[in-house]
């Protein structure tokens, strides 16, 4: 009888201990589930399930969930699974590109591990120029036509599958860090069309040279050289102009300059003649639009 009571008490103690473990494991699982939205990891969930099944005596399922917990150990449920295939594809088609800007900032040597598709130059005045249908792994680029002589501040290099989202078909952007000087940009504008006056008379053709921002009080003056270059029009026959530096003092933002158009009775083979005003070598400023073209209309009445 005493032996029976002792064995019965021992069985009851096992049941109580087992029940207590089950309750604790269940409480842990409930706690884990309650905090699932607060960054609980998959590993913690699986370990809690393993503890629950172990308390119930189902060691096979406990081992199964413990193995899952080991596999996800350290990984948060809020973290995306590695996209190994996507990364491998990106690595294979996204080439390394490079840009070496010239010392004066007017050109850039571009290179890539894959063939170049297009290049977009960014200038100091905010304008851009795009070069398409390129071949080869490298090339040298600078502003042309209306962008001739402009200072560069960066370049987009399209090659392989790279992209930046800055514009349609734009590749990876590389900034010219030395261009971030905080200096104003000086540019010239105007495209006057001037009709010749009578013989010995002069007509002014106006152009404007301007800064992107005013020279501040106490700031250093901005200077830039100006000259007029013959096109079909010839200096001293069709126009008169001096070469001289343009100076911006504190408080000034723009200056007007004029080219004198000479009236004559000389027969011209062309009804329209052109000349170009160019600015260069800025001091305390960066060069933006560097040229502007004027047109002279002959008034001889022979056309």
DAFENRA-V848367 format. One record per residue. RES is the residue in three letters. SS is DSSP state (H for helix, E for strand, C for the rest). D_CENTER is the distance of its C-alpha to the mean C-alpha in whole Angstrom. Layout:
RES,SS,D_CENTER ; RES,SS,D_CENTER
This chain:
UNK,C,91 ; UNK,H,89 ; UNK,H,87 ; UNK,H,86 ; UNK,H,85 ; UNK,H,83 ; UNK,H,81 ; UNK,H,80 ; UNK,H,79 ; UNK,H,77 ; UNK,H,76 ; UNK,H,75 ; UNK,H,73 ; UNK,H,71 ; UNK,H,70 ; UNK,H,69 ; UNK,H,67 ; UNK,H,65 ; UNK,H,65 ; UNK,H,63 ; UNK,H,61 ; UNK,H,60 ; UNK,H,60 ; UNK,H,57 ; UNK,H,55 ; UNK,H,55 ; UNK,H,54 ; UNK,H,51 ; UNK,H,50 ; UNK,H,50 ; UNK,H,48 ; UNK,H,45 ; UNK,H,45 ; UNK,H,45 ; UNK,C,42 ; UNK,H,40 ; UNK,H,38 ; UNK,H,37 ; UNK,C,35 ; UNK,C,39 ; UNK,E,38 ; UNK,H,40 ; UNK,H,41 ; UNK,H,43 ; UNK,H,44 ; UNK,H,46 ; UNK,H,48 ; UNK,H,49 ; UNK,H,50 ; UNK,H,52 ; UNK,H,54 ; UNK,H,55 ; UNK,H,56 ; UNK,H,58 ; UNK,H,60 ; UNK,C,61 ; UNK,C,62 ; UNK,C,60 ; UNK,H,59 ; UNK,H,57 ; UNK,H,55 ; UNK,H,54 ; UNK,H,53 ; UNK,H,51 ; UNK,H,49 ; UNK,H,49 ; UNK,H,47 ; UNK,H,45 ; UNK,H,44 ; UNK,H,44 ; UNK,H,41 ; UNK,C,39 ; UNK,C,40 ; UNK,C,37 ; UNK,C,34 ; UNK,E,34 ; UNK,C,34 ; UNK,C,31 ; UNK,C,29 ; UNK,C,28 ; UNK,C,30 ; UNK,C,28 ; UNK,C,27 ; UNK,H,28 ; UNK,H,28 ; UNK,H,24 ; UNK,H,23 ; UNK,H,25 ; UNK,H,24 ; UNK,H,20 ; UNK,H,21 ; UNK,H,23 ; UNK,H,20 ; UNK,C,17 ; UNK,C,17 ; UNK,C,16 ; UNK,E,14 ; UNK,E,14 ; UNK,E,13 ; UNK,E,16 ; UNK,E,16 ; UNK,C,19 ; UNK,C,21 ; UNK,C,21 ; UNK,C,17 ; UNK,C,18 ; UNK,E,17 ; UNK,E,16 ; UNK,E,17 ; UNK,E,15 ; UNK,E,17 ; UNK,E,17 ; UNK,C,20 ; UNK,C,20 ; UNK,C,21 ; UNK,E,18 ; UNK,E,17 ; UNK,E,15 ; UNK,E,12 ; UNK,E,10 ; UNK,E,10 ; UNK,E,9 ; UNK,E,12 ; UNK,C,13 ; UNK,C,15 ; UNK,C,12 ; UNK,C,13 ; UNK,E,12 ; UNK,E,14 ; UNK,E,14 ; UNK,E,16 ; UNK,C,18 ; UNK,C,21 ; UNK,C,20 ; UNK,C,23 ; UNK,C,23 ; UNK,C,21 ; UNK,E,20 ; UNK,E,20 ; UNK,E,19 ; UNK,E,17 ; UNK,E,17 ; UNK,C,18 ; UNK,C,21 ; UNK,H,23 ; UNK,H,22 ; UNK,H,19 ; UNK,C,21 ; UNK,C,21 ; UNK,C,18 ; UNK,C,16 ; UNK,E,13 ; UNK,E,10 ; UNK,E,7 ; UNK,E,8 ; UNK,E,7 ; UNK,E,10 ; UNK,E,12 ; UNK,E,15 ; UNK,C,18 ; UNK,C,17 ; UNK,C,13 ; UNK,C,10 ; UNK,C,7 ; UNK,C,9 ; UNK,C,6 ; UNK,C,9 ; UNK,C,13 ; UNK,C,13 ; UNK,C,9 ; UNK,C,9 ; UNK,E,8 ; UNK,E,5 ; UNK,E,7 ; UNK,E,7 ; UNK,C,11 ; UNK,H,12 ; UNK,H,15 ; UNK,H,14 ; UNK,C,14 ; UNK,C,17 ; UNK,C,18 ; UNK,C,20 ; UNK,E,20 ; UNK,E,19 ; UNK,E,23 ; UNK,E,23 ; UNK,E,26 ; UNK,E,27 ; UNK,C,30 ; UNK,C,32 ; UNK,C,35 ; UNK,E,38 ; UNK,E,41 ; UNK,E,45 ; UNK,C,47 ; UNK,C,50 ; UNK,C,53 ; UNK,C,55 ; UNK,C,54 ; UNK,C,52 ; UNK,E,48 ; UNK,E,45 ; UNK,E,42 ; UNK,E,39 ; UNK,E,36 ; UNK,E,33 ; UNK,E,30 ; UNK,E,28 ; UNK,E,26 ; UNK,E,24 ; UNK,C,21 ; UNK,C,23 ; UNK,C,26 ; UNK,C,28 ; UNK,C,29 ; UNK,C,33 ; UNK,C,34 ; UNK,C,30 ; UNK,C,31 ; UNK,C,31 ; UNK,E,29 ; UNK,E,30 ; UNK,E,29 ; UNK,E,31 ; UNK,E,32 ; UNK,E,34 ; UNK,E,35 ; UNK,E,36 ; UNK,E,38 ; UNK,C,37 ; UNK,C,40 ; UNK,C,41 ; UNK,C,43 ; UNK,E,43 ; UNK,C,47 ; UNK,C,48 ; UNK,C,45 ; UNK,E,43 ; UNK,E,44 ; UNK,C,41 ; UNK,C,41 ; UNK,C,38 ; UNK,E,37 ; UNK,E,34 ; UNK,E,33 ; UNK,E,33 ; UNK,E,31 ; UNK,C,33 ; UNK,C,32 ; UNK,C,32 ; UNK,C,31 ; UNK,C,28 ; UNK,E,29 ; UNK,E,32 ; UNK,E,34 ; UNK,E,36 ; UNK,E,38 ; UNK,E,39 ; UNK,E,43 ; UNK,E,44 ; UNK,E,47 ; UNK,C,50 ; UNK,C,52 ; UNK,C,55 ; UNK,C,54 ; UNK,C,53 ; UNK,C,50 ; UNK,C,49 ; UNK,C,46 ; UNK,C,45 ; UNK,E,42 ; UNK,E,41 ; UNK,E,37 ; UNK,E,36 ; UNK,E,33 ; UNK,E,32 ; UNK,E,29 ; UNK,E,28 ; UNK,E,27 ; UNK,E,27 ; UNK,E,26 ; UNK,E,27 ; UNK,C,25 ; UNK,E,23 ; UNK,E,20 ; UNK,E,20 ; UNK,C,19 ; UNK,C,21 ; UNK,C,24 ; UNK,E,26 ; UNK,E,28 ; UNK,E,31 ; UNK,E,35 ; UNK,E,37 ; UNK,E,41 ; UNK,E,44 ; UNK,C,47 ; UNK,C,50 ; UNK,C,53 ; UNK,C,54 ; UNK,C,54 ; UNK,C,51
